[in-house]
Amino acid sequence: MFNFRDQVADAKDATVSSLKKNIHDAEAVLDSLAASGDERFADARARMRESLRAARDTLTDAEVALRAKSREVARVTDDYVHENPYRSIGVAAAVGLLIGCLLTRR
């Protein structure tokens, strides 16, 4: 059965995980530069570390907002489908037909 909530949650989790991995990798690069002991990069490392900290905070805020918004969208969609099952089936069939027509044109 097609579960929109699960797919949205999986896509969101994959995106957040990817961004967290990128931040972690950038921090690892900074740590390796710090281990080199070259003082010429000290200011650049400090600025980059602050930028990464800000990016991590922004990502956390965005993750919380995205979770709340995706829950709300899923709830509203679920309510609509339960209140209008025949209309929902008709819309889904029309969209499927349109996609089928577009794919067969290629």
C-alpha positions as CSV (number, residue, x, y, z in Angstrom):
1,M,0.0,0.0,0.0
2,F,1.2,3.5,-0.9
3,N,2.1,5.3,2.3
4,F,2.9,8.9,1.6
5,R,3.8,9.7,5.2
6,D,6.6,7.0,5.2
7,Q,8.0,8.2,1.9
8,V,8.1,11.9,3.0
9,A,9.7,10.9,6.3
10,D,12.3,8.7,4.5
11,A,13.2,11.5,2.1
12,K,13.4,14.0,4.9
13,D,15.6,11.7,7.0
14,A,17.9,11.0,4.1
15,T,18.3,14.7,3.4
16,V,19.0,15.6,7.0
17,S,21.4,12.6,7.3
18,S,23.3,13.7,4.2
19,L,23.7,17.3,5.4
20,K,24.8,16.1,8.9
21,K,27.4,13.8,7.2
22,N,28.7,16.8,5.1
23,I,29.0,18.9,8.2
24,H,30.8,16.1,10.0
25,D,33.2,15.6,7.1
26,A,34.0,19.4,7.0
27,E,34.7,19.3,10.7
28,A,37.1,16.3,10.2
29,V,38.9,18.4,7.5
30,L,39.2,21.2,10.0
31,D,40.6,18.9,12.7
32,S,43.2,17.5,10.3
33,L,44.2,21.1,9.4
34,A,44.5,21.9,13.1
35,A,46.7,18.9,13.6
36,S,49.1,20.2,11.0
37,G,50.1,23.0,13.4
38,D,50.3,25.7,10.7
39,E,49.2,29.0,12.3
40,R,48.5,30.6,9.0
41,F,45.2,28.8,8.8
42,A,44.1,29.5,12.4
43,D,41.9,32.4,11.4
44,A,40.4,30.6,8.5
45,R,39.8,27.5,10.7
46,A,38.0,29.6,13.3
47,R,35.8,31.3,10.7
48,M,35.0,27.9,9.1
49,R,34.2,26.3,12.4
50,E,31.8,29.2,13.3
51,S,30.2,28.8,9.9
52,L,29.7,25.1,10.5
53,R,28.3,25.7,13.9
54,A,25.8,28.1,12.4
55,A,25.0,25.6,9.6
56,R,24.4,22.9,12.2
57,D,22.0,25.2,14.2
58,T,20.2,26.2,11.1
59,L,19.9,22.5,10.0
60,T,18.5,21.6,13.4
61,D,15.9,24.4,13.2
62,A,15.0,23.4,9.7
63,E,14.6,19.8,10.7
64,V,12.2,20.6,13.5
65,A,10.2,22.9,11.2
66,L,10.2,20.3,8.4
67,R,9.0,17.6,10.8
68,A,6.1,19.7,12.0
69,K,5.1,20.8,8.5
70,S,5.3,17.3,7.0
71,R,3.1,16.0,9.9
72,E,0.6,18.7,9.3
73,V,0.5,18.1,5.5
74,A,0.1,14.4,6.0
75,R,-2.7,14.9,8.5
76,V,-4.6,17.3,6.3
77,T,-4.2,15.0,3.3
78,D,-5.3,12.0,5.3
79,D,-8.4,13.9,6.5
80,Y,-9.3,15.0,3.0
81,V,-9.0,11.5,1.6
82,H,-11.1,10.1,4.3
83,E,-13.7,12.8,3.9
84,N,-13.7,12.6,0.0
85,P,-12.8,9.0,-0.9
86,Y,-14.4,9.0,-4.4
87,R,-13.1,12.4,-5.4
88,S,-9.6,11.3,-4.2
89,I,-9.8,8.1,-6.3
90,G,-10.9,10.2,-9.3
91,V,-8.0,12.7,-8.9
92,A,-5.5,9.9,-8.4
93,A,-6.8,8.1,-11.6
94,A,-6.6,11.3,-13.6
95,V,-3.1,12.1,-12.5
96,G,-2.1,8.5,-13.3
97,L,-3.6,8.8,-16.7
98,L,-1.9,12.1,-17.4
99,I,1.5,10.6,-16.3
100,G,0.9,7.5,-18.4
101,C,0.1,9.7,-21.4
102,L,3.2,11.8,-20.9
103,L,5.5,8.8,-20.5
104,T,4.1,7.1,-23.6
105,R,4.8,10.1,-25.8
106,R,8.6,9.8,-25.4
